[in-house]
Amino acid sequence: MDFKYEARNMTTAEAIRGEITAVDRGAAAAAIKARGLLIIKLEDKKNPLTLESIFKRYQKVKVYELAIFSRQLETMLNSGMSIIRSLAVLEAQTNNAMFREALLKIRADVESGSSLSDAMRQYPKIFNHLYVSMVSMGEVTGELDTALQRVAEYMEKEYRLKKEIIAATRYPTVVMSFGLLAMLGLVTFILPRFVNIYHSLSPTAKLPGLTAVLSGIGTLVTQRYYILFPALFGLYLGFKKVRALPAVREKWDRLKLRMPGKLGTLVSQIIFARVSRTLSTLLITGVPIIEALGTAAQTANNVVIQEEFEKIQEKVRQGSTLAKPIQQSEVFPPMFGSMVESGEESGQLGKMLVKVAEFYETEVETALKGLRSLIEPVMIIVVGCMIGIIVIGMYLPIFKVYQLIK
């Protein structure tokens, strides 16, 4: 959120006006006070609705951009450059307007005396809780460059995993898109000609059921599109709203874990790869285990797993080992609990979780390759059946006319 403020410098009594971006009003006030200013007025900034503002609202900083930023910042700090100078260099070479604006304000906050982690905390859409926690721990321990190196490695692994998932879904998406376009083309342009021929040869006869349905779809697309497309968009928005309801989302996430065949296993492996990678990175950096569990739960992106982590977090807070509640859980696989137990016994939990993450990442990669090889023939069959149904629908009237003539 953007805020406008009027303040006074408590040292020089100079009146200052400015703007600040923060998560909420409280965070904005805290950031202004951290600059040594006395707040006189603080209010929301009303931004005019322009094409640029709409574009900015939906603009994002991608994972690979954040990984490159972290790696470059770590390299500059290692070479002896100051944080302010490093941020200025990275700000100048960033192409993403949203990211550049955030870095400009972060640099200004750091120059005013704020810590880097506190300045980054004002931009949760760019720097998530995991990122800020690791930077904060690096500042506390005096090893900020090492923390940035670890967070860069984490981001790179996360980006690689996302790329593998996107690559696996790209082929079926493209094939289905072409299949649907071919269907629409046949239904809206070719089928009406066959229907006209049929009516000219037999004006009183009814169309076959399949042909009538396909002809109705073609009419809906070509003549009632102003009803069809808004209705489809409304259904999509309605589905998203219903799925976001807590009860529905919990059932939806549980269904994803229990999908038949290897799909449910693949979803679980992706989640456990991400969670174990997050947990290992945080623990190795020095983040306390309770905080690390809370952050790891957020990266799961699954309500069922998040609820399990909350239960585990509470038991660890009460004095339990991490392995015991994991082994008692029905959600976590036995191997996960055994590896965590071995890590705790050896005092190398962080390193053991790295091995767990690598194991699941390898499993995901293998499963996605197998899934790709399986999807290709299935998609060819599906698209072939779709087009085959339309071709049958086109020729049924001709066969019917032939029977009537005969």
C-alpha positions, 0 to 999 in steps of 0.5 A, a space after each residue: 500500500 502507498 501512503 503520503 505523510 507529513 513529518 518533522 525531523 526531531 533533530 533539526 525540526 525541519 518539515 518533511 513531506 513524502 511518500 512510503 510503501 508499506 504492508 499497512 498503516 502500522 508498518 508505514 508509521 514504524 518505517 517513518 519513525 525509524 528514520 527519526 521523524 515525528 509523524 504529523 499526518 499519515 494518509 492513504 495515497 489515492 492513485 489515479 486509475 491509469 493503464 500503467 497503474 493497472 499493469 503495475 497491479 498485476 506485475 510480479 517479480 519472478 523467482 529467477 529475477 529474485 535468484 539473480 538479484 540475491 546472487 549478485 548482491 551476495 557477490 558485491 558484498 563479498 567483494 567489499 562493496 557497501 549495501 547501499 552502493 550494491 543496491 544502487 548498482 542492482 537498481 540501475 540494471 533491473 528491467 522490472 519497473 516494480 522491482 526497480 521502484 522497490 529497490 529504490 525505496 529499500 535503498 532509501 530506508 537503509 540510508 535512513 538507518 533501517 536494516 536491510 531485512 526491515 526495509 525488505 519486509 515492507 514488500 511482501 509481494 517481492 520478498 516473502 517471509 522466508 527471504 526476510 527471515 534469512 536476511 535478518 538472521 544473516 544480519 544478526 550473525 554478521 554473515 549476510 553474504 552467506 545468507 544471501 548465497 543460501 537464499 540464492 541457491 534456494 531460489 534457483 532450486 525452486 525455479 528449476 522445480 517450477 520449470 520442470 512442472 511447467 515443461 510437463 504441462 506445456 505439451 498437453 496444454 498446447 495440444 488441447 488448445 489446438 484441439 479445441 480450436 480445430 473443434 470450434 473451426 469445424 463446428 462454426 464453419 464446416 458443420 453449418 454447410 453440411 446442415 444446410 445441404 441436409 435441410 435442402 435435401 430433406 426440409 422436414 426431417 429432423 437433424 440427428 441428435 449428435 449433429 443437433 447438439 454440435 450445431 447448437 454449440 456452433 450457433 452459441 459461439 457465432 451468434 450468442 457469443 455475448 452470452 457465452 463468453 461472459 457466462 464462462 468468465 462468470 463460472 471461472 470467477 465463481 469457481 475461484 471464489 468457491 474454491 477459496 472458501 476455507 472448507 472447500 479449499 481444505 477438501 480440494 487440497 486433500 483431494 489433490 493428495 489423494 488423486 488416483 495413480 501416480 498423480 497424488 504421489 507426484 503432488 505430495 513429492 512436489 510439496 515435500 521437496 519444497 518444504 524440506 528444501 525450505 526447512 533445511 535452508 532456514 535451519 542451516 542459516 540459523 533460524 530457530 526451528 519454531 519459526 522455520 516450521 511456520 515459514 516452511 508451512 507457508 511454502 507448502 501451498 496446501 491447507 492439509 500440510 499447513 495444518 499438520 505443520 501447525 500441530 507439529 510446531 505446537 508439539 515441538 514448542 511443548 518440548 517434543 522432538 521434530 521426528 516424533 510428531 512427523 512419524 505419528 502423522 498420517 500425511 508425512 511418508 515414513 521415510 521423511 520421519 526416519 531421515 528427520 530422526 537420523 538428522 536429530 540424533 546426529 546433530 545434522 538436521 539441516 544437512 539431512 533435510 538437504 538430502 531429503 529435498 534432493 531425494 524428492 526433487 529427483 523423484 519429481 524429475 523422474 515422475 515428470 519425465 514418465 508422465 510426459 511420455 504417458 501424456 503424449 499418446 493419451 493427448 493424441 487419442 483424446 484430440 483424435 476422439 474429439 475431432 472424430 465425434 465432430 466428423 461423425 456429427 457432420 456425416 450422420 445427416 448425409 447417411 440419414 438422407 441416403 437412407 431416406 432416398 433409398 
